[in-house]
Amino acid sequence: MRALDELTHVDRPAWPEVRDLICAGTAPVVMLPADRDEADRCLLQMQVTVASTLGALAWHSGGLLLDGWVRVFGGGFGGEGRLPGLAQVNAFPAAFDPTWRPASGLIVGHDVLGGVFALNGHDPGAAARPGLPGQMIYFAPDTLEWEALEMGHSQWISWMVSGGMESFYQGLRWPGWREEAAALSCAQGLAVFPFLWSKEARDDLAATSRRAVPMREVLGVAADFARQMGPADPGFLGRV
């Protein structure tokens, strides 16, 4: 086990580079201040240093809001409409436990439609997840399946803030999506009907009805339908 001082005092901290990358990116980004106790808890349980992008975001930020659409989890934001941190979303132990690991990978982001971004653990196959260990995967709410993104966490952050979202979400946005997403609190997502995986939504997404609901409801509905209709149980999608 490495103590908090060992995780935070490194020769080349990643935060200055990460911050500059975010500021230079094309996507509108809101950087939330971290809850210090939760940030310490995140870093200690994950046992990653602030020399990594994951550690830097966990310790220096309460999370990122990308264009109002994607929520990247950090150390947790305790303000109004709070964004949960990595510790809450991944159900970390209340006190440091050196034997604990996320069972099927670390959830690092949600989007407003119930899409889930996760970082694979050491054995994705055992968790019925695609991709390689340490790579990013995405639970797609329009297919109810996990998809391999073939990139690590640092590259994913760079890609998302540098315009990757535009192509990634092509076909999943409608006229006026930005205003609808901006009206949500960090605890809410968008319930879409007919469901995103239906033929009706695929044929004319703009004609669907959408309403703000608790994010846990959006995730729960997607998980329930994935178990009933999809190829596999998607597993844990995060605690919000």
C-alpha positions in Angstrom: 0.0 0.0 0.0 1.2 3.5 -0.9 0.3 6.3 1.5 -1.5 9.4 0.2 1.7 11.5 0.3 3.4 9.0 -2.0 0.5 9.2 -4.5 0.4 13.0 -4.6 4.1 13.9 -4.5 5.4 12.9 -7.8 8.1 14.3 -10.1 5.8 14.9 -13.1 2.2 15.5 -12.0 -0.3 15.2 -14.9 -2.7 17.9 -13.9 -1.0 20.9 -15.7 -1.0 19.0 -18.9 -4.6 17.7 -18.4 -5.8 21.3 -17.6 -4.1 22.7 -20.6 -5.6 20.0 -22.8 -9.1 20.7 -21.5 -8.6 24.5 -22.0 -7.4 24.0 -25.6 -10.1 21.5 -26.5 -13.0 22.2 -28.8 -15.7 20.8 -26.5 -17.2 23.1 -23.9 -16.0 21.8 -20.5 -17.0 22.8 -17.0 -14.3 21.7 -14.4 -15.9 21.2 -11.0 -13.9 21.7 -7.7 -13.2 18.6 -5.8 -14.5 17.5 -2.4 -11.1 17.2 -0.7 -12.1 14.3 1.6 -13.6 12.3 -1.3 -10.7 13.1 -3.6 -8.3 11.7 -1.0 -10.4 8.6 -0.5 -10.6 8.0 -4.3 -6.8 8.3 -4.8 -6.0 6.1 -1.8 -8.4 3.3 -2.8 -7.4 3.3 -6.4 -3.7 3.4 -5.5 -2.9 5.5 -8.6 -0.6 8.6 -8.5 -1.4 12.1 -9.7 1.2 11.4 -12.5 -1.7 9.7 -14.3 -4.7 11.4 -15.9 -7.0 9.3 -13.8 -5.3 10.2 -10.6 -5.0 13.9 -11.6 -8.7 14.2 -12.3 -9.6 12.3 -9.1 -7.5 14.6 -6.9 -7.7 18.0 -8.6 -11.3 18.1 -9.9 -14.8 17.2 -8.8 -15.4 15.9 -12.3 -15.9 17.3 -15.8 -19.1 18.2 -17.6 -18.4 17.9 -21.3 -20.9 19.9 -23.4 -23.5 19.2 -20.8 -23.7 15.7 -22.2 -20.9 13.6 -20.7 -20.0 13.5 -17.0 -16.5 12.4 -16.3 -16.1 11.5 -12.6 -13.4 12.9 -10.4 -13.1 13.4 -6.7 -16.8 14.4 -6.3 -18.4 17.8 -6.3 -20.4 18.7 -3.2 -22.2 21.7 -4.6 -25.7 22.2 -5.7 -26.9 19.5 -8.1 -23.8 17.6 -7.0 -21.9 15.2 -9.2 -20.9 12.0 -7.5 -17.2 11.1 -7.4 -15.5 7.9 -8.4 -15.8 6.6 -4.9 -19.6 6.8 -4.8 -20.2 5.7 -8.4 -18.0 2.6 -8.0 -19.2 1.8 -4.4 -15.7 2.1 -2.9 -15.4 0.8 0.7 -16.0 3.5 3.4 -12.5 2.9 4.6 -9.4 1.9 2.6 -9.4 -1.8 1.9 -6.2 -3.1 0.2 -8.0 -6.3 -0.9 -10.9 -4.5 -2.7 -11.1 -4.1 -6.5 -14.0 -3.1 -8.7 -15.5 -6.5 -9.8 -15.8 -5.7 -13.5 -13.8 -2.5 -14.1 -13.9 1.1 -13.0 -16.8 3.3 -14.1 -15.4 6.7 -15.1 -18.2 8.5 -16.9 -21.9 8.6 -17.8 -23.8 10.4 -20.5 -27.2 11.9 -20.2 -28.8 9.0 -22.2 -27.5 6.3 -19.8 -24.4 5.5 -21.7 -21.6 4.3 -19.4 -17.8 4.6 -19.8 -15.7 2.2 -17.9 -12.0 1.2 -17.6 -11.5 -2.5 -18.0 -10.0 -4.4 -15.1 -7.3 -7.1 -15.4 -9.6 -9.8 -16.8 -12.4 -8.3 -19.0 -13.4 -11.8 -20.3 -14.3 -13.0 -16.8 -16.6 -10.0 -16.5 -18.1 -10.6 -19.9 -16.7 -7.3 -21.2 -15.0 -6.6 -24.5 -11.6 -5.1 -25.1 -8.2 -5.5 -23.4 -7.2 -4.9 -19.8 -6.8 -1.2 -19.0 -8.8 -0.1 -22.1 -11.9 1.9 -22.2 -15.3 0.4 -23.0 -18.8 1.9 -23.4 -22.3 0.6 -22.6 -24.4 1.9 -25.4 -28.0 2.8 -24.5 -29.1 2.3 -28.2 -27.8 -1.3 -28.5 -27.8 -2.4 -24.8 -24.3 -3.8 -25.3 -20.7 -3.0 -24.2 -18.4 -1.8 -26.9 -14.6 -1.7 -26.9 -13.2 1.8 -27.5 -9.6 0.6 -28.1 -8.0 3.4 -26.1 -6.8 4.0 -22.6 -8.2 6.5 -20.2 -5.8 9.3 -21.0 -6.4 9.0 -24.7 -10.1 8.9 -24.1 -10.1 12.2 -22.2 -8.0 13.8 -25.0 -10.3 12.5 -27.7 -13.5 13.6 -25.9 -12.4 17.2 -25.3 -10.8 17.5 -28.8 -14.0 16.9 -30.8 -14.4 13.1 -30.5 -17.9 13.4 -29.1 -19.3 14.9 -32.4 -18.6 11.7 -34.3 -19.2 9.3 -31.4 -22.7 10.6 -30.8 -23.7 11.0 -34.4 -27.3 9.7 -34.7 -28.0 10.1 -31.0 -28.6 13.8 -30.9 -31.6 15.8 -32.2 -32.3 19.5 -32.8 -32.3 21.2 -29.5 -30.3 18.5 -27.6 -27.9 21.0 -26.1 -30.7 23.1 -24.4 -32.3 19.9 -23.0 -29.0 18.6 -21.7 -28.1 22.0 -20.1 -31.4 22.0 -18.2 -30.5 18.8 -16.3 -28.9 18.7 -12.9 -25.9 16.3 -12.4 -28.3 13.8 -10.8 -30.6 13.7 -13.8 -30.6 12.0 -17.2 -33.0 11.9 -20.2 -35.7 9.2 -20.5 -36.4 8.8 -24.2 -39.6 7.2 -25.5 -39.9 5.2 -27.7 -36.7 3.7 -26.3 -33.4 4.4 -28.0 -33.1 0.8 -29.1 -36.5 0.7 -30.8 -37.1 1.0 -34.6 -39.2 4.1 -34.0 -36.3 6.0 -32.3 -33.8 4.8 -34.9 -36.0 6.0 -37.7 -36.8 9.4 -36.2 -35.0 10.4 -33.0 -36.3 13.9 -33.2 -39.9 12.7 -32.9 -39.3 10.9 -29.6 -40.5 12.4 -26.3 -37.9 13.1 -23.7 -38.1 14.0 -20.0 -35.7 14.6 -17.2 -35.7 11.8 -14.6 -33.2 10.7 -11.9 -30.1 9.2 -13.5 -30.4 6.0 -11.5 -33.8 5.5 -13.3 -32.2 5.9 -16.7 -29.5 3.4 -15.9 -31.9 1.0 -14.2 -34.3 0.9 -17.2 -31.4 0.2 -19.6 -30.0 -2.5 -17.4 -33.4 -4.2 -17.0 -34.0 -4.2 -20.8 -30.4 -5.4 -21.5 -31.1 -8.4 -19.2 -34.4 -9.2 -20.9 -33.5 -8.4 -24.5 -29.7 -8.1 -24.8 -27.1 -10.7 -25.3 -25.9 -10.5 -21.7 -26.4 -8.9 -18.3 -24.5 -5.6 -18.5 -23.5 -5.8 -14.9 -22.9 -2.9 -12.5 -23.5 0.4 -14.2 -22.7 2.7 -11.3 -24.3 4.0 -8.1 -25.7 7.5 -8.5 
